[in-house]
Amino acid sequence: MKRLLGACVIFVCCMIASASAEKPNVIYILADDLGYGDLSCYGQQKFETPNIDRLASEGMKFTAHYSGNTVCTPSRAVLMTGQHSGHCHVRGNLGGETGAPLDPKMIVLPELFKAAGYATGAFGKWGLGQTHLEGNANPLTHGFDEYYGWKSQSIAHTYYPTTVVHNGKEVPLESGTYIHQPILKHAREFIASNAKTNKPFFCYIPTAIPHAAMHAPQELHEKWRKRLPQFDNKIGKYGAAGEPCPDVVNPIAGFAAMMEHLDNEVGKTLQLLQTLGIDDNTLIMFASDNGAHKEGGHDPAFWNSTGNLRGYKRDMHEGGIRSPMLARWPGVIKPGSTSEHVSGFQDLLPTMASLLGQPIPKQNDGISFLPTLKGETSTQEEHEYLYFEFCKGAKQQIFSQAVRVGDWKAYREKGKAMQLFDLGKDPYEQNNIASGHPKVIAKMHTIIKEAHVDLPTQK
């Protein structure tokens, strides 16, 4: 009888473990304006990011992953919808506070998790409209159970806002609150509460670091000012609509302090997973919404934030759209592995659909990279091409376009001839070889016509 009871207990435990393994927790951390060279695991030499680097040493590093666009709002729209920027409803940052709310008719990323029985939470910068308003701009409308973060994209230019939004309600903050700290505290509370009830969760952390004002916790900023006193003559300025945005003495030091703070927060999150006993059943991903910026006093040349790639934010060269991408899932992803698989933000939606056993939404343009995560590279489907389109102004007029096909990279700005680069031989896009490859240029023009769908304002 005891043997039978013991066998039953083992069987039940195995069933619980199996059910848990079928529903891994997912944490997706999205940095803001983090360059390809801003992590030490991608070559940063002047500061270290040891906790973020663990995602690489204990998981997989992608070397050909692309953000959704070269600025914040459209990149987030690609991530949520799975549509590339030739189909997405927004292809540039829009002025004002209205943002670019998601289409409620689409099935977007958090809704996949809700359909699979997950708890869902978003903590940080939404970037797709004002989060305290009812309607399509609110993350709660699109499948998130909880949201805690900035009210709007423009207010996310400061780390010292007067209010924060929690589940659609604008709440006053104590003066001098560095908002990134309570944001990450709420994210970890969300993780802990769901782990304790054995509820699988999707935790989306779109941090604003290292975007805009070079604000960092004071003790870290002072630490880096002592290391970089030669830059104390510099003042970093950045405005935020109706919000306090203090100037920064030595924004060069402020950037390193911000990065150390973000790395510390990632370390706290990794430690929490171990403490809760859910480390082995949690997939963590880390990426950036576009390339390195040159605002608020940040000096990407000093830090080599692009990792020597050409271009910056608002630019369709590799430095504007190539994103660091890390994925860690103990027991599934091979530790210390590197992938050259060409992928982009539009691929996260089908990847999660495949992971969750959910149907891929009809609007999707992406390809699941789940086989790559699992080391099943022989079954990994490849993109025929990746297409990018960056627009400016209220009417979203096309400013630049880019296409990647294998190692070929085409780049075109409004009113200028198309440029062509061979990224295999010329990863830094130094040599325009368009004149020697007319057939490739013709193919790229054909792809642009195929990939671009007019927005109503572009017709």
Sequence and secondary structure as in RCSB ss.txt:
>XXXX:A:sequence
MKRLLGACVIFVCCMIASASAEKPNVIYILADDLGYGDLSCYGQQKFETPNIDRLASEGMKFTAHYSGNTVCTPS
RAVLMTGQHSGHCHVRGNLGGETGAPLDPKMIVLPELFKAAGYATGAFGKWGLGQTHLEGNANPLTHGFDEYYGW
KSQSIAHTYYPTTVVHNGKEVPLESGTYIHQPILKHAREFIASNAKTNKPFFCYIPTAIPHAAMHAPQELHEKWR
KRLPQFDNKIGKYGAAGEPCPDVVNPIAGFAAMMEHLDNEVGKTLQLLQTLGIDDNTLIMFASDNGAHKEGGHDP
AFWNSTGNLRGYKRDMHEGGIRSPMLARWPGVIKPGSTSEHVSGFQDLLPTMASLLGQPIPKQNDGISFLPTLKG
ETSTQEEHEYLYFEFCKGAKQQIFSQAVRVGDWKAYREKGKAMQLFDLGKDPYEQNNIASGHPKVIAKMHTIIKE
AHVDLPTQK
>XXXX:A:secstr
 HHHHHHHHHHHHHHHHHHHHHS EEEEEEESS  TTSSGGGT  SS  HHHHHHHHTSEEEEEEE SSSSHHHH
HHHHHH   TTTSS  S  SSS      TTS  HHHHHHHTT EEEEEE   SS TTSSSTTSGGGGT SEEEE 
SSTTGGG SS SEEEETTEEEE  TT  THHHHHHHHHHHHHHHHHTT  EEEEE   TTSSS    HHHHHHHH
HH GGGTT EE    TTS    EE HHHHHHHHHHHHHHHHHHHHHHHHHHT GGGEEEEEEESSS    TT  H
HHHTTTTT S  TT  SHHHHEEEEEEE TTTS TTEEE   EEGGGHHHHHHHHHT    TT      HHHHTT
 GGG    S EEEEEEETTTTEEEEEEEEETTEEEEEETTS  EEEETTT TT     GGG HHHHHHHHHHHHH
H    GGG 
